[in-house]
Amino acid sequence: MTDQVSAPRSRRALLTAAAGGAAALAASAALPLSVAAADPDDVVKGVDNATDATTSITNSTADSTAFATSAQGTGYGVEATSDGGAGLVAWSVSAPPSWEPEFGSNTGLYAWAPTSDFTFGIGVYGDSDDLGVVGVGSVGVLGVGDIGIVGESFSSNPGVLAIGQSASSLALEVIGKVRFSRSGRTTVRRGRSTRTVSLAGVTTKSHVLAVIHNNRGGRWVRAVVPTSGKFKIYLNATVPVRTSVAWFVIN
């Protein structure tokens, strides 16, 4: 009699336990991953992940991005700071040949790229339909190297534009020698008083300066007349010997 009564009760207990286990499983599945994750080494979204070692991401799939971010409104895509070194260090192809963290002190961004057989090595490349690179400061942009700064234009616009904001502001200051490709020296032959110089880009609106470079008493440049692709230098009289004339085309 006791066995007949206890058997149904045991079956009910099993069903109740099963139902309770299913409810617990459903509840745990509904929890967010950040709550369900118990490993303290996991990176959790929406919080500061404190660590005492480097956190890295390696993508072994070719031609795919290792790490991407997206921000809305005026939020930053990536924010990088440092107490003593560069805020962000980036390189292409290979690491800098000699680099110490203290080199980047007081530097927001340090970027490096080696030379290439196919193109220039470019540390920082700025590209925009408007301004590619903007530098603001007591010195906006500083270029140091075999050639400090190169400005190149593919249109009639200037490769480098210097602007003085007022009548007393300097648009351009040069310390040291200056070399212009549209300047040179020519020779007026003995017994002649004129010399024609051919130069691409010269028009009737060009401004051309010229001065005699020898001590020829009573002789001077009387006029310089530009035409298409050339200009003609006129002296006030013929010269008794070969005479050098320096010229400079401004535009």
Residue pairs with C-beta under 8 A, 6 or more apart in sequence:
28 36
34 44
34 45
34 46
34 47
37 44
43 49
43 55
49 55
57 66
57 67
58 66
59 65
59 66
59 67
69 77
69 78
70 77
71 77
78 88
80 87
80 88
81 87
82 104
84 101
84 102
84 105
85 101
85 102
85 104
85 105
85 107
86 101
86 104
86 105
86 107
86 108
86 109
86 110
87 107
87 108
87 109
88 108
88 109
88 110
89 104
89 110
89 111
90 109
90 110
90 111
90 112
91 111
91 112
91 113
92 112
92 113
92 114
92 121
92 122
93 113
93 114
93 116
94 114
95 112
96 112
99 112
103 110
104 110
109 124
111 123
111 124
112 123
113 121
113 122
113 123
114 121
115 121
124 133
126 132
126 133
133 141
135 141
141 149
143 149
149 160
151 158
151 159
151 160
152 159
153 159
162 171
162 172
163 171
164 170
164 171
180 248
182 199
182 201
182 248
182 249
183 246
183 247
183 248
183 249
184 197
184 246
184 247
185 213
185 244
185 245
185 246
185 247
186 195
186 197
186 233
186 244
186 245
186 247
187 195
187 242
187 243
187 244
187 245
188 194
188 195
188 233
188 235
188 239
188 242
188 243
188 244
188 245
189 195
189 239
189 242
190 239
190 240
190 241
190 242
191 238
191 239
191 240
192 238
192 239
193 234
193 235
193 236
193 237
193 238
193 239
194 232
194 233
194 234
194 235
195 232
195 233
195 245
196 230
196 231
196 232
196 233
197 230
197 231
197 232
197 233
197 247
198 229
198 230
199 229
199 230
199 231
199 249
200 229
201 229
202 208
202 226
202 227
202 228
202 229
202 230
202 231
202 249
203 226
203 227
203 228
204 226
204 227
204 228
205 226
205 251
206 226
206 231
206 249
206 250
206 251
207 249
207 250
207 251
208 224
208 226
208 231
208 247
208 248
208 249
208 250
209 224
209 247
209 248
209 250
210 221
210 224
210 233
210 245
210 246
210 247
210 248
211 221
211 245
211 246
212 219
212 220
212 221
212 235
212 243
212 244
212 245
213 243
213 244
213 245
213 246
214 243
214 244
216 239
216 240
216 243
218 236
218 237
219 235
219 236
219 237
219 239
219 243
220 235
220 236
221 233
221 234
221 235
221 236
221 245
222 234
222 235
222 236
223 233
223 234
224 231
224 232
224 233
224 234
224 247
225 231
225 232
225 234
226 249
231 247
231 249
233 245
233 247
235 243
235 245
